[in-house]
């Protein structure tokens, strides 16, 4: 077994070497950057503090530089003006990005708006979120919930200070935002440590360095076990979202004359809508909600 595995790895490495030697990028109009080595490219230049390493390299090669990360050709932007060109002025051109292998496991067949490719589907899902969840009137309608949750947090902090207790403030604020978003999405809060841990794990996995992303030839081996962990995250979140959807469907069947502005109910109504440019199903609903929770956790972590 060990011999077979060694043979497979050797074959893959040889394939990577041949690819890097004979299939050079034909585009000559690339920004300057470190040349790197065959196979690994410039990965050896990135250590634990990647943002600092990239900053140092930008001082040598400029605010827009080209790097080979494994077999992936990458453009690194390191100044506000350059970032504005990429992310605002020419946003439609650079809107797409490679999807990490772990995110594929958590995207419901590429339906997650956080990672789906730019196009009509992304625009349609973004329009739904903007129209039914992110409008100023919708956000203001939940101001009482936000004040209530913030009041509970402040009360907890006062009690902790009175008792000279240590408080994990990051965890408390993350829980606060999770509760508020759950009320906006589902109409109630959830105390589920397994779910919260799964979402945090998913956020961590989506940004974790993965050999399969740098060397697609070996992605199927899942050498770091990140794909397996991503599947476990998806299983937990998927089960939770299925439970929520079933609850809301049952509620809607019993209260057919009662309208609801909860985001999950709006999405369920759109399943039967003929006005949708892209027909949606349960997997779309779960993908969009998962993306919103992922962005919430990711933004707070940042």
N, C-alpha and C positions, 0 to 999 in steps of 0.2 A: 504493500500500500504506500509506504514511504517512497519507494522507488518510482511508482506511478506519479505521485504528487510532485516529486522532484523533476520528473520528465516534463510534466505539464507546465510547471513554473518556468523551467528552462526554455521551453518552446515559446511561451508567452513573452519572456524577456527578449529572446531572439527576434520575435516578431516586432516588438516595440523598437528594438535597435534598428532593424531594417526600415521600419516606418520612419524613424527620425532621420535616418541617413539618406534615404532615396525619395521620400515624399516631402520635400521641403515646401514651405509656404511660398507660393508663386508670387504673391503680392509683394512688390518691392517698396511700396509707399507706406511702410510701417514706421511708427515712432521709434526713437532710439531706446536701447535697453540692454541689459546684460545678456551675453551670448548663451551662457549656460553650457551644460554637458549633454551628450546624447542620453536619451531615455529620461533622465530626471529633470532636464532643463535647468531652471534656476531655483528649484525647490530647496536646495542646500543653503540658499541665502536667507531663507525665512526660518526663524527660530520660534521661541515661545511668544514673544511680543511682536506679532506680525505687523501691526500698524506702525510700530517704530522702525522695523526693518524696511518697510516700504517707504517711509518718510526719508530714511537715510539714502535709499537708492534714488529717490526723486531729486535729491540734492545733487546727484551726479548726472542723472539722465534727463531731468526736466519734469515738469508737472504732468506730462502725458508720456508714458513709456510702455514699451512692449516687453512681455516676459513669457517664456515657455514654462508652464507649471506642469511637469510631467510631459504628457503629449498634448496638453491643452494650450492653445495660443490665447494670451490674455492681455488686455489693455488696462493699465492702471492709471487712474486719474487722481492727482494729489493736490490740486489747488481749487479754491472756490470758483474762480472764473471758468476753469476748464470743466469743473463739475456742472456748472450752469449750462454750458454748451451741450453736454451729454444728456443731462437729466431734464432740461427745460426747452432750450432752443431747438434741439434735434431729438427730442424725446421719442417720437414715433419710430425713428430709425434705430435707436438703441434700446427700445422697450423690451425686446426679448432677451432672455438670458438662459444659460444652461441650467437644467433642473438637477439638483443634487440627487444622487441615487436614493438616499434615505427619504427624501421628500416624495419620490415616486411611490413609495410604500404608503404614504399618508395623504395622497392627493385624489383618491377615488377616481383612478384612471384619468389623471390630468385634468380634473374639474375644479381643483382648488385654485381660487382666484389669486392667491399669493404667488403661485408658480406657473399658472397656465400661460401659454404663449399669447402675446398681444394679438388681438384680432376681434372679430365680431362677437365671439362667445364672451371674451373678457369684458368687452364694452357693455354687453347686455347684462352680465352679472353685476358689474360695477354700477350700472344705472339702477338696478334693483336695490342695491345697498344704499346708494345715495338718496333714492326717492322714498324708501320705507324705513330707513334706520338712522341715517346720518344728517337729516335735515335739521335746521335750527329749531323748528317747532317740536320735532320728535325728541331731540336732546333736552329741550327745556321742559318737556312734559314729565321727564323723570328727575327733575331737579330736587323734588322732595325726597326721593329715594336716595339720591347722592348725599343730601344734607343729613338724612337719618343715619346712613352708614358711616359718614364722616364723624357724626356725633358719637356713635358707638366706639369708633376708634379713639377719639380724643378721651372719652371716658376711661377706656382701657389703659391708655397711656398715663392718665392721672393716677389711676389706681396702682399701676406699676411703679410710678415715681414715688408714691406715698409709701410703698412697701420696699423701695430700693431694689426692685426686681429688674432683671435684664430683659429687654424686648428686642426681638428680631423685627426691626421696622420694615425691612424689605419684604418679608413674608406677610406682614400685616397689611401693607399697602397693596401688595399683589392680591391678597384675599379680598380686600375691599373692592378693587376694580373688577375682580372675577364675579363677585356678588352683584354688583351694579349691572354688568353686562348680561348676566344670567336673567335678571329681572327684565331687562329690555328685550332679550331674545325669547325667553320662555315664560315670563310672568312670575317667577319665583326663584328663591335662592336654593342652592344645593350644597350640602355639607358632605363632600365625597373626597376623602384624602387620596384615594386611588386615582380618581379622575384628575385632580389637580396635579398630582405627581406625574401622570401620563402626559399632560399638556406641557409641563416643564421639561420632561424628558424629550418630547418631540421638538421643542424649541432648541434644546441643547444639541440634538442629533442633526437638525437642519443646518447648524453652523459648524459641525465637527469636521475636521480634515479627514477625508475619506480616500483611501488609495484607489478605490474604484472610480472616483470622479477624475482623478489625474491620469489613470491608466485604464481606460474603458475595457481593454482586453481581459483584465482580471476582475472586473466588477462582479461577475457571476460567482466568484469564489467567496466573496464576503469575508475577506481575511480578518477584518477587525470586528466582525459580528454586528456592525451597525445596522445592516439590513434586517437582521433578526430582531434587534431591539426596536426598530421602526415598526415592524409588523406587530409586535406586542403592544406598542403604543396605539396603533390603529385599531387593534382588537378592543381595547378598553374604551376608547373614544367612540368607536362605532356602536358598541353595545349601549353606551349612555345615550347617544343621539337617537338610536332606534327606540329606546324606551320613551324619550321625550316625544318623538313623532307619534308613537302609538297613543300616548296620553292625550295629545292635542287632537288627534283624529277622533278619539272616543268622545272628547269634550264637544267637538264640533258636531258630531252626530246627535248628541243629546241636546244641543243648544243651537239648532239650525237657524233660528231667527236672530240670534245674538251675533253682532259683528265684533271683530277683534282686530286690534292694531299691533298685536305681538308679531315680531318679525317672522317667527316660525309659522304662524298662522297665515301671514301674507304669502309666504313662500308656498305653503300647501295649497292655497287658493290659486296660485299661478300655475300649478300642475295642470289644472283643468282649463286654464285660459287659452283661448285661441288667438289672442293678441300677441303672444310671445313670439319673437323672431326665432328663438331657439327653444325647442320643447325641453322642459326640465322634468326631472323625476326625483325620487327620494335621494338618490346619490348626490345630485346637485345641491340639494338642501343641506345635506350633511357636509359636503365639501366646503360650501360657503360659510357655514357656521364654524366649522373647524378652523378655517382660515381666519375668521374674525377673532376667535379665541387665541390662535397662534400669534396674530399680530399684536393683540393686547399683551400677551406674556412677553413677546419679543421686544416690544417698545419699552415696557417697564424694565426689562433686563438691561436694555441699552442705556 
